[in-house]
Amino acid sequence: METLKLPHSLHCGHGGKKALFPFPSSSLSPRSPFPIYPNRKFALFTGLFMRTITMVSPNIFLRGHCDLKEAQHAHFSKTSTSASMQTMTEELMEDTSKDDPVSGDSIRHRFLNFYASRGHKVLPSASLVPDDPTVLLTIAGMLQFKPIFLGKVPRQVPCATTAQRCIRTNDVENVGRTARHHTFFEMLGNFSFGDYFKKEAIRWAWELSTMEFGLPAERLWISIYEDDDEAFKIWHDEVGVPVERIKRMGEDDNFWTSGVTGPCGPCSEIYYDFHPERGILDTDLGDDTRFIEFYNLVFMQYNKTEDGTLEPLKQKNIDTGLGLERMARILQKVPNNYETDLIYPIIEKASKLANVSYVLADDHTKMNLKIIGDHVRAIVYLISDGVFPSNIGRGYVVRRLIRRAVRTGRLLGIKGDGRGNVEGAFLPIVAEKVIELSTHIDMDVKDRASRILEELKREELRFVQTLERGEKLLEEMLADAFLHAKENGTAPCLSGKDAFLLYDTYGFPVEITKEVAEERGASVDVNGFDVEMENQRRQSQAAHSAVKLAVGNGADITEDVPDTEFLGYDTLYARALVESLLVNGNPVIQVSEGSEVEVLLNRTPFYAESGGQIADHGFLYFSDGESREKAVVEIKDVQKSFGNIFVHKGTIREGVLEVGREVEATVDAKLRQRAKVHHTATHLLQAALKKVVGQETSQAGSLVAFDRLRFDFNFHRPLHENEIVEIEGIINRWIGDATLLQTKVMPLVDAKRAGAIAMFGEKYGEQVRVVEVPGVSMELCGGTHVSNTSEIRGFKIISEQGIASGIRRIEAVAGEPFIEYVNARDYHMKNLCSTLKVKAEEVTIRVENLLEELRMVRNEVSALRAKAAEYKASTVASKAFPVGSSKKIMLLVECMDDIDADSLKSAAEYLVDVLQDPAAVVLGSCPGEGKVSLVAAFTPGVVDLGVQAGKFIGPIAKLCGGGGGGRPNFAQAGGRKPENLSSALEKAQSELVSILTKKAS
């Protein structure tokens, strides 16, 4: 890694000669003016060793002196959080960061170890692609714990700590402009799931801030909810924060809600004061020039009902977040988050490409460099987590960030790759630095580097072409603005709508639009642009900027219903007890014939939809006391809900079903076999793709259905026909090899070490199921599979297409659907042979001959129609009349009855030749029911006057319910209202007479 040169000098807060801040030495002693635990002995955790800490409350006693490497695989034991003294052993993470204790990596490490030593399980960051339909991207550290907070899944540990990668784009316009706004950031958090609560959360937050990170107590301010007297007492009476530095704030600032209803509670924040010399009178914690909020503590203690009532939660939780970039800014003593060692190396790379010095640059240049540093950081981690540029959903977020970074690079003067290749891309060069810095954030990024860089290069080069088209459009818009200003005697001004069109459709920055316009002597309606931006911003709120939680009937049901035992890997039949019945989401005791119902069983052979595989179909039976058995429920869908509870959705076909009844659950064996065949075939397809087109391709989505399989994968071009044939051949050979599959359950770490492929964005537990086709593929998969590849029988790709930028989709059939597909194709081929009177191998030649004959006949017909149109045009040429006084322009506007669009074009071209320059011709026709064709042909003499056919014909076509356009000298249009053609042509003639008379006089 290159030597990092930060723009401001840093002073070490731990182990250096100078203190990080000029605070009294007593601040770090047990006799601090803010005593948290008066009876304990302190031993600062330096990030190197675990040391003895004795305290009265929250009662943790750590013993020993163990090297962190040896403690990595240790586990902690915790008896309670009562007031009695206790002993706890906890694993501490190995400090793999540099010696600098205030580096971003060290801060992250020290935070996690601080809470690990206090009984928290260190959990990995979740993917940026959340398993939550209410948000597009992971926007908060608590998101992965949402089901636990809702009580929908049981907690696996009593408390946890994470360093969560997050993405937020709702304030993207502030990136680079403020000291703290980012699209990508890391949120360090500690969480309690019904374990400790407000007192411990506050005390540990204070200890972390003042003792572990050494922040001067006199520089810290506290905000609390206005009615949270409990928090006030803890902060003031127990921690010792002076009253004047505790601010009570309203609901908007300090009461966290997950939505209209659901878990909520007061929160408390810790602020750092950069300018304590300003005093304590009339302080505003929202003053960014003085304060920065760096730690937020949410006390999740209520459930908000529909009528607004706050009901105490049965399980009170803690959700906190400490911004890593913000803490790094404080400890590294830099003026903004961007100049920390987490982001500045990326900015430095962009500076070199732009050939500018960040330290010497003006504020505007610095802002642009910050935008690139922030956006490329976000883009790299998004692509690594499987989010590729597209025009919808998460993909659109990536595309917009890439476009903003590219156009910002142009503002900085970066040409090409910044290394002399003007046709190259510069974002991959900057991204290399992001990847280099990713080791302690996400180790998978380096493994995916080639794919990330290739996708960035492809998207940037594609956008540069779009940007160039935007530049050409801007020139046309400015020409129109000058023409309009001349006609109306006003100053030329580009409309806000035009500026926004350039920005939104072509990614053209309004700054460049203004600069170009000013060079030409025009202005831009910035207010109009802002209005358009605001309209879009309101519409884009659907991308969600808050995590929504809700507590409903389902949460109550899960208290009484255990997880469903899945038996479907080994059997398609099982006796089970009905644990619960739901109708329209509400619990009922019994359900009668004809009703739609959701059935919760204690055990089931039915596979619930997951991993791309659709759910099993089948029946639930029960004995009615007679000798025969009666069908009760026809199951058409099974979904997992509240963690691992299987919800069987179906219809009561006969009888009455009651809670507590024993049923016989039977899966449709034929449909299950189809799903098994397609799922195993999907694994073979991924293996074959990697073999044919390269190991870098990976799965981007899948569907395993009864009638087909669908496989989405990352690849930058369509597959060639010979590649498809090769893939099919490889898979069918594997099928013919009759290989026995192997399935194992093993630790996730061991599975990855063995080479098992994991799906981007999927969440895996500590134990995973591995499905292996020996010598072919090994994947983490919970789906159902054949026992031998020979069961697949055959495989055929039926389509291959692009569905988004860099994403391809294959649809294929295997097993019984493969046989059905081949039989259907054979049936149609036989009919075709019979119709054409040829053998199967002669069909292609025969069809090609027929198409050639058809083409020749069509050409002959077209030629005849053109001649007929020219003849008809010659009969109306005499209707042309001159317009203008100084320059006579021949004008002809005429209806040509029912001739088709091509013939209408021929007629117009004939007439402008006959009438000679200058001339203007507009023709219309009704070639069929509900159809209108229009054409405008202007000679160079007319175009030189500023009258363009492409712009003129569009408004005329709108009168006929259509539209169109084209070149300045020739344009075509269409419509759907033939009844309006006559009035539209009259309008065209009157406007052309007016315009040409004025311009030719």
Secondary structure, DSSP 8 states (H G I E B T S, - for coil): ------SS----SSSSSS-SS---GGGGSTT-SS-S-TT-B-----SSB---BB-SSS---B----BHHHHTT--------SSS------------S-S-TTSHHHHHHHHHHHHHTTT-EE-----SS-S-TT-SS--SGGGGGHHHHTTSS--SSSEEEEEEEEE--TTGGGTTTSSS--SEEEEEEEEEESSS-HHHHHHHHHHIIIIIS---GGGEEEEEETT-HHHHHIIIIII---GGGEEEE-HHHHEEESSSSEEEEEEEEEEEES-GGG-STT--TT-TTTEEEEEEEEEEEEEE-TTS-EEEEEEEEEEEEEEHHHHHHHHHT-SSGGGSTTTHHHHHHHHHHHT--TTTS-HHHHHHHHHHHHHHHHHHHHHHTT----SSHHHHHHHHHHHHHHHHHHHTT--TTSSS-TTS-SHHHHHHHHHHTTTTT-THHHHTHHHHHHHHHHHHHHHHHHHHHHHHHHHHHHHHHHHHHHHHT---EE-HHHHHHHHHHH---HHHHHHHHHHTT-EE-HHHHHHHHHHHHHHGGGG-SS------HHHHHTTT----EE-TTT-SEEEEEEEEEEETTEEESEE-TT-EEEEEESEES---SBTTB----EEEEEE-SSSSEEEEEEEEEEEEETTTEEEEEEEE-SS-EETT-EEEEEE-HHHHHHHHHHHHHHHHHHHHHHHHH-TT--EEEEEE-SS-EEEEEE-SS---HHHHHHHHHHHHHHHHTT-B-EEEEEEHHHHHHTT-B--TT----SEEEEEEETTTEEEE--S---SBGGGG--EEEEEEEEEETTEEEEEEEESHHHHHHHHHHHHHHHHHHHHHTS-GGGHHHHHHHHHHHHHHHHHHHHHHHHHHHHHHHHHHGGG-EEE-SSS-EEEEEEE-TT--HHHHHHHHHHHHHHH-SSEEEEEEE--STT-EEEEEEE-HHHHTTT--HHHHHHHHHHTTT-EEEE-SSEEEEEES-GGGHHHHHHHHHHHHHHHHHHHT-
